[in-house]
Amino acid sequence: MGRRSCLAGALAVLVLAGAGCSRGSGTASPGSTAAPSGTSLGRPGVGSASEPRRGCSATRANGRVPPGEQSNSGEHYHGNGKLWTELLPGGVIRARPEDVRADGSIEIKFPWWRAVRGRLTISGRRLDGQAEPLRAWIPDYGPTGFQSTAITFPTQGCWEVTGRAGDGRLTFVVRVVAPA
């Protein structure tokens, strides 16, 4: 699949919370990595392990468009000059039934762009309850430019996600909602 087709699919992923470029059988390919994650910091009284807190302060996309990408408004892009991704409106990911894995975790595809050299790693933790750290599938796309990924959230809830490459770091918060 060509880069533009994949990018179009990635945008559809974010708009439809999960559609996009196929990543195959669900097993990591050689050269892919599960990024090490920070520890989960459950806070008593802020939400249960299975139910997201309603007051999650999700990040809204800042409209900064990655180099080489074209956008009429940039409304889904979020970045800082070194790293970029795309976020859904209001930072809310409403998972579809097909995004839910057999273990109940929720897998969502995220496109990234890197203006700095370095292998992308992704880590994250749930902010409104206890959960295992998120997992990331990151194939090797080279040291810079576009990078397809899939992030697996062990539970629904309010999640802080951090991508790192070289001296670049991008952190955002999303609210992940399981299908009803």
C-alpha positions, 0 to 999 in steps of 0.5 A: 500500500502506498504512503498516501493510501496509508495516510488516507487510511490512517486519517480514516482510522482516527475519524472512525476510531480504528479503520485504516491500513491493515497491519497483518495478523496481529503479531509483531514483525521483526524490527517492531518493538513494544515500547517500555512503559511507565508504571500505572498510577492508579488514584483511589477515588478517581475512577474504577479500573474498568470505568473511565472517569467523565472528567478526563482532560483530553488533549485537543489537536493543536493544528500543527501539520507535519512537514510534507503533509497537506491539510485544509485545516490541520484540525486533527494534527497535533505536534511540536516541531519534532513529533506529530500525530493525529487526534480525534475531535475532543481527544475521545476515541470511541472504539468499535467492536472490531477494535476490542481484542479477545482479552478486552484490550482496545487496539487503535492505529495511530500515525506519527511523523518524525522530524528528528532522527531516532527510533520511535517509542511509545509509552503510556499510563492510565490516569483515572484508574489502575491498569497495565501500561499500554502496549505499542506495535511499532514497525521499522520505517527508518530513522525519520518521517512517517511512522505507522503504529498501533497502540493497545490500551488494556482498558477504557479510560483516560490515558496519557500517551508519550511518543519519543524519538531522538531528542523529540517528545510528544505527550497527549491525553486521550479518553478511550471509550469501549463499545456499548 
